[in-house]
Amino acid sequence: MNELMIQKLTIKDIRFPTSLEKHGSDAMHQDPDYSCAYVILHTQNENLSGHGLCFTIGKGTEVVVKAIETLEHLVKGQKVDGIFNDMSAFWRKLTSHSQIRWIGPEKGVLHLAVGTIVNAVWDLWAKIEKKPLWKLLVDMEPETLVSTIDFRYISDELTRDEALEILRSKRTTATKREKEMIENGYPTYTTSIGWIGYEQSKTRQLCREALANGFNHFKVKVGDCLEDDKERLKLIRGEIGYEKFLMVDANQKWDVNQAIEWMKELASFKPLWIEEPTSPDDVVGHSTIAKALNPLGIKVATGEHCQNRILFKQLFQLNGFQFCQIDACRLGGVNEVIAVVLMAAKNNVPVCPHAGGVGLCEYVQHLCMWDYISVSGSLENRVTEYVDHLHEHFEFPVVCKNSRYMPPQSPGYCGQMKKESMEIYEFPNGKYWQNKV
């Protein structure tokens, strides 16, 4: 590995026409075409390449591709062992270029591009070690894992010593949890029943299928029309009963006071949480909503659009949420996810990752399994999103049995897309899009 080098990057814009059947539709995003910016890090060994992606929903993916191209010179020609030996330095180089960072910093399109590259690097690292990513993380010495984190801007909430203490405290019992995870998998919830654009008959059918598949947690999109929300929640509670868990998701639709009043109207349906009730950047607003809804037994979940570890830090410090929803692609790759998960452990906030988009289920299964085995040591109040879309396009698709993610065994981060799928759905010249654009 000493001479292994990243020789070139292949960057693609991949889009799937999910808007045709309203898959993924919510109050803010009525017609998403699930998409991704996709990168391949090529080495001189044709059998060793790193594949990374970030989730998008159609138009704008080309902007992320351009941002990756802008960062390419910071990656091309780098020795692989040099990156692995100091991942935090590599991450800071991507996020701290003296000119490029001006259009971030560490947020927005630029940070999506950073995450795409960093996820590809971790995929390559896991393949070299011949381990699935979750196992690579579990097997790392705490000192090595902590060395990948950039503590700048979060040391007032989490220090290096605190991170080490959290990881060391779970080390002696990790083997038992790993064995349990391999046998039983990690609990999930389904969002497939709850897209806002579905007809009632389809929602009813999907509820029954999800119950038959063992799901206990169900998430529903809300926020467009209060009366419609009540009708849909009544239908879904009628199918799943009140012994199952129901969560609702407004996808940033409301102002702060509107979120509070709307959720008071939906309180009779006993939702476990309201997800993304307002702007993802409004930490104080989330704190206000959480405080107002607490007497009703409704918690706040957010994180899908939290742009970096700094925003998460503030949510922890101001009690802005009770469920932390890290996103494998919104953050700047695995390094930054590790930092957020460790802050969550310090604050006793359960991590319930967001998934569902292109490759997100494939990614987050690794992250939640590592969290359970090496960080939290608990499954209490922990459940990870699962959506049954687009897995057939991946070389190592996620496996969900009896509503549980089963630990992947293939080396890598599982985000490697099939060559034929890329040929068909690459935008705008793939076979599908040639006659559509």
C-alpha positions in Angstrom: 0.0 0.0 0.0 3.0 2.3 0.5 3.1 3.2 -3.2 -0.7 3.2 -3.8 -1.8 6.6 -5.1 -5.0 8.3 -6.2 -4.3 8.7 -9.9 -7.6 10.2 -11.2 -11.2 10.9 -10.3 -14.3 10.0 -12.3 -17.2 12.2 -11.4 -20.8 11.6 -12.5 -24.3 13.0 -12.2 -26.8 10.1 -11.7 -30.5 10.7 -11.6 -33.5 8.4 -11.2 -37.1 9.5 -12.2 -38.7 8.8 -8.8 -41.0 11.9 -9.2 -43.1 9.9 -11.7 -44.7 7.9 -8.9 -44.3 10.5 -6.2 -41.7 8.5 -4.3 -40.0 10.7 -1.8 -42.6 13.5 -2.0 -43.1 15.7 1.0 -44.5 19.1 2.0 -41.5 21.0 0.7 -40.3 18.7 -2.1 -43.3 17.6 -4.2 -41.5 16.0 -7.2 -38.1 14.7 -6.2 -36.0 12.8 -8.7 -33.7 10.9 -6.3 -30.2 11.5 -7.5 -26.5 11.6 -6.5 -23.2 13.2 -7.4 -20.9 10.2 -7.7 -17.1 10.0 -7.5 -14.7 7.1 -8.2 -11.1 7.5 -6.8 -8.9 5.4 -9.1 -5.5 4.0 -8.0 -2.9 2.3 -10.2 -4.4 -1.0 -8.9 -7.4 -1.5 -11.2 -9.0 -3.7 -8.5 -8.8 -1.0 -5.8 -11.0 2.1 -6.2 -13.0 4.2 -3.8 -16.6 5.0 -4.6 -18.5 7.9 -2.9 -21.7 9.7 -3.4 -23.9 12.5 -1.9 -27.7 12.4 -2.1 -29.6 15.1 -4.1 -33.1 15.2 -5.6 -32.6 16.2 -9.2 -31.8 19.7 -10.5 -28.7 21.1 -8.8 -26.7 17.8 -8.9 -24.6 19.3 -11.7 -23.5 22.1 -9.2 -22.2 19.5 -6.7 -20.4 17.8 -9.6 -18.7 21.1 -10.4 -17.7 21.6 -6.7 -16.1 18.1 -6.7 -14.2 19.1 -9.8 -13.0 22.2 -8.0 -11.6 20.1 -5.2 -10.1 17.5 -7.4 -6.6 19.0 -7.4 -6.4 18.5 -3.6 -7.0 14.7 -4.0 -5.3 13.7 -7.3 -1.8 12.5 -6.8 -2.1 11.9 -3.1 -0.6 8.8 -1.6 -3.2 6.6 0.1 -1.2 5.8 3.2 -0.5 9.5 3.7 -4.2 10.2 3.8 -5.0 7.3 6.1 -2.2 8.1 8.5 -3.6 11.6 9.0 -7.2 11.7 8.0 -8.0 14.8 10.0 -5.3 16.7 8.1 -6.7 15.5 4.8 -10.2 16.5 5.8 -9.0 20.0 6.9 -7.2 20.4 3.6 -10.4 19.8 1.7 -12.4 22.2 3.9 -9.8 24.9 4.5 -8.4 25.9 1.1 -7.7 29.6 1.5 -9.8 30.6 -1.5 -12.3 27.8 -2.0 -13.5 27.8 1.6 -15.0 31.3 1.0 -18.0 29.8 -0.7 -18.6 27.6 2.3 -17.2 27.3 4.7 -18.1 23.8 5.7 -21.6 24.1 4.4 -23.8 23.9 1.3 -22.8 22.6 -2.0 -19.1 22.7 -1.2 -19.6 20.5 1.9 -21.6 18.0 -0.1 -18.6 17.8 -2.4 -16.3 17.2 0.5 -18.5 14.5 1.9 -18.6 12.7 -1.5 -14.8 12.6 -1.7 -14.3 11.7 2.0 -16.9 8.9 1.8 -15.0 7.5 -1.3 -11.7 7.6 0.7 -13.3 5.6 3.6 -14.7 3.1 1.0 -11.2 2.7 -0.3 -9.7 2.3 3.2 -12.2 -0.4 4.1 -11.6 -2.3 0.8 -7.8 -2.2 1.4 -8.4 -3.6 4.9 -10.9 -6.2 3.4 -13.6 -5.2 5.9 -17.0 -3.6 5.7 -16.8 -0.1 7.0 -18.7 -0.8 10.2 -16.1 -3.5 11.1 -13.2 -1.2 10.1 -14.5 1.4 12.6 -15.2 -1.1 15.3 -11.7 -2.6 15.1 -9.9 0.7 15.2 -8.1 1.6 18.3 -9.7 4.6 20.0 -6.7 6.7 19.5 -6.7 6.0 15.7 -10.4 6.7 15.4 -10.2 10.0 17.3 -7.3 11.1 15.2 -9.6 11.3 12.2 -11.7 14.0 13.8 -11.2 17.8 13.3 -12.0 19.2 16.7 -11.8 22.8 15.5 -15.0 24.7 16.5 -16.3 21.9 18.8 -13.7 21.6 21.5 -15.9 23.6 23.8 -18.4 20.7 23.6 -16.2 17.6 23.0 -12.5 17.4 23.7 -10.1 14.7 22.4 -9.8 13.3 25.9 -13.6 13.0 26.3 -13.9 11.3 22.9 -11.2 8.8 23.9 -13.0 8.1 27.2 -16.3 7.4 25.5 -14.7 4.9 23.1 -12.5 3.2 25.8 -15.5 2.8 28.1 -17.3 0.5 25.6 -14.2 -1.4 24.4 -14.4 -4.4 26.8 -18.0 -5.2 26.0 -18.0 -4.5 22.2 -17.4 -8.1 21.2 -20.7 -9.2 22.8 -22.6 -6.4 21.0 -21.0 -7.2 17.7 -22.0 -10.9 17.9 -25.6 -9.8 18.8 -25.6 -7.4 15.8 -24.5 -10.0 13.4 -27.2 -12.4 14.6 -30.1 -9.9 15.0 -29.3 -6.8 13.0 -30.2 -3.2 13.7 -33.9 -2.0 14.2 -35.3 0.2 11.4 -38.4 2.3 10.7 -40.2 2.7 7.4 -41.0 5.9 5.6 -42.3 4.1 2.5 -45.9 4.3 3.7 -45.9 8.0 4.3 -45.0 10.0 1.1 -47.4 12.9 0.9 -48.3 12.3 -2.8 -49.6 8.8 -2.4 -53.3 7.9 -2.8 -55.1 6.6 0.3 -55.4 3.1 -1.2 -51.7 2.9 -1.7 -50.9 4.2 1.8 -53.3 1.6 3.3 -51.7 -1.2 1.2 -48.2 -0.2 2.2 -49.1 -0.1 5.9 -50.4 -3.7 5.7 -47.2 -4.8 3.9 -45.0 -3.1 6.4 -46.8 -4.7 9.3 -46.4 -8.1 7.7 -42.7 -7.4 7.4 -42.4 -6.8 11.2 -42.1 -3.0 11.3 -43.0 -1.3 14.6 -42.1 2.3 13.7 -43.8 4.3 10.9 -43.0 7.8 9.6 -45.4 10.0 7.8 -44.9 13.3 5.9 -47.0 16.2 7.1 -47.2 20.0 6.8 -48.9 20.8 3.5 -52.6 20.8 4.6 -53.7 20.3 8.2 -57.0 18.6 7.3 -55.2 16.3 4.9 -52.7 15.4 7.6 -55.4 14.5 10.1 -57.1 12.3 7.5 -53.9 10.5 6.6 -52.9 10.0 10.2 -56.3 8.7 11.1 -56.1 6.2 8.2 -52.6 5.1 9.3 -53.4 4.8 13.0 -56.4 2.8 11.9 -54.1 0.3 10.1 -51.2 0.1 12.6 -53.0 0.8 15.9 -51.7 2.8 18.8 -49.3 0.1 20.1 -46.9 0.9 17.2 -44.8 4.0 17.0 -45.7 6.8 14.7 -43.4 9.7 13.7 -44.2 12.7 11.6 -41.9 14.8 9.3 -42.6 18.4 8.1 -39.4 18.7 6.1 -38.8 22.4 7.2 -42.2 23.6 6.1 -43.3 25.7 9.1 -42.3 28.9 11.1 -41.7 28.2 14.8 -45.1 29.2 16.1 -46.9 27.5 13.2 -45.0 24.3 14.0 -46.2 24.4 17.6 -49.8 25.1 16.8 -49.9 22.5 14.0 -48.4 19.8 16.2 -51.0 20.6 18.9 -53.6 19.7 16.4 -51.9 16.4 15.6 -51.1 15.5 19.2 -54.1 13.2 19.5 -52.4 10.8 17.1 -49.6 10.3 19.6 -46.6 11.0 17.4 -43.2 10.1 18.9 -41.5 13.0 17.2 -41.9 15.8 14.8 -39.0 15.9 12.4 -37.6 19.0 10.8 -40.4 21.3 12.0 -38.7 24.5 10.8 -35.5 25.8 9.2 -32.6 23.4 9.8 -30.4 26.3 10.7 -32.7 27.7 13.4 -31.3 26.1 16.6 -33.1 28.5 18.9 -36.4 27.8 17.0 -35.9 24.1 17.5 -35.3 24.6 21.2 -38.5 26.7 21.5 -40.5 24.0 19.7 -39.1 21.2 21.8 -39.9 23.1 25.0 -43.5 23.8 23.9 -44.2 20.3 22.7 -42.6 18.4 25.6 -45.8 18.5 27.8 -47.6 16.8 24.9 -45.1 14.0 24.9 -43.9 15.0 21.4 -40.2 15.1 20.8 -38.2 16.9 18.2 -35.9 15.1 15.7 -33.6 16.8 13.2 -30.3 16.5 11.5 -31.0 15.5 7.9 -30.1 19.0 6.7 -27.7 20.0 9.5 -24.7 21.2 7.5 -21.9 20.5 9.9 -20.7 19.4 13.4 -20.9 23.1 14.6 -24.7 23.2 14.1 -25.1 19.9 15.8 -23.0 21.2 18.7 -25.5 24.1 19.2 -28.5 21.7 19.0 -26.9 19.7 21.9 -26.1 22.8 23.9 -29.5 24.4 23.6 -31.6 21.2 23.8 -32.9 21.7 20.3 -33.7 18.0 19.7 -34.3 14.7 21.5 -33.4 12.6 18.5 -30.2 13.2 16.5 -30.5 12.4 12.8 -27.1 12.4 11.2 -27.0 12.2 7.5 -24.1 10.3 5.9 -23.9 12.7 3.0 -25.0 16.1 4.3 -22.0 16.1 6.8 -18.5 16.1 5.4 -18.1 12.3 5.3 -17.4 9.7 8.0 -14.9 11.9 9.9 -17.5 14.4 10.8 -20.2 11.8 11.5 -17.9 10.3 14.1 -17.6 13.7 15.8 -21.4 14.1 15.9 -22.0 10.6 17.2 -19.6 11.1 20.0 -21.2 14.5 21.0 -24.5 12.7 21.0 -23.1 10.0 23.4 -21.8 12.7 25.7 -25.2 14.3 25.8 -27.2 11.1 26.0 -29.2 11.9 22.9 -30.0 8.8 20.8 -28.8 8.8 17.2 -31.4 7.8 14.7 -29.9 8.3 11.2 -31.7 9.7 8.2 -31.7 7.5 5.2 -33.9 6.6 2.2 -32.2 8.5 -0.6 -29.9 7.1 -3.2 -27.3 5.0 -1.3 -28.2 6.4 2.1 -29.5 3.1 3.5 -26.4 1.4 2.2 -24.3 4.0 4.1 -26.1 4.6 7.4 -26.3 0.9 8.3 -22.6 1.0 8.9 -22.8 4.1 11.0 -25.6 3.0 13.3 -24.0 -0.4 13.8 -20.7 1.2 14.8 -22.5 3.6 17.1 -24.2 0.7 18.9 -21.1 -1.5 19.2 -18.5 1.1 20.0 -20.2 4.2 21.3 -23.7 4.1 22.7 -23.8 0.4 23.7 -27.6 0.7 23.7 -30.6 0.3 21.4 -33.0 2.1 23.6 -34.9 4.8 21.7 -32.7 4.0 18.6 -34.1 3.2 15.2 -32.7 3.9 11.7 -34.7 4.9 8.7 -35.3 2.4 5.9 -36.9 3.1 2.5 -37.3 0.4 -0.1 -36.2 2.3 -3.2 -33.3 2.0 -5.7 -31.2 -0.6 -3.8 -31.1 -2.8 -7.0 -28.7 -0.3 -8.5 -25.9 -1.1 -6.0 -23.3 -3.9 -6.1 -23.8 -4.6 -2.4 -27.4 -3.6 -1.6 -28.7 -3.2 1.9 -30.4 -6.3 3.4 -33.4 -5.6 5.7 -35.0 -8.7 7.3 -37.9 -8.5 9.8 -37.5 -4.7 9.9 -33.8 -4.9 10.7 -30.6 -4.0 8.8 -28.4 -7.0 8.6 -24.7 -6.2 8.9 -23.0 -6.2 5.5 -20.0 -8.4 5.0 -18.6 -7.1 1.8 -15.5 -4.9 2.1 -16.1 -1.2 1.7 -18.9 1.4 2.4 -21.5 -0.3 0.1 -22.0 2.8 -2.0 -20.6 1.3 -5.2 -23.2 1.6 -8.0 -23.6 -1.0 -10.8 -21.9 0.1 -14.0 -25.0 -0.7 -16.0 -27.1 1.5 -13.8 -24.8 4.4 -14.2 -24.8 4.0 -18.0 -28.6 4.1 -18.0 -29.2 7.0 -15.5 -26.2 9.3 -15.9 -27.5 12.7 -16.6 -28.0 14.0 -19.3 -26.5 11.5 -21.7 -27.5 8.1 -20.1 -29.8 5.9 -22.1 -32.8 6.8 -20.0 -32.3 10.6 -20.1 -31.2 11.0 -23.8 -34.8 11.3 -25.0 -36.2 13.0 -21.9 -34.2 16.2 -21.6 
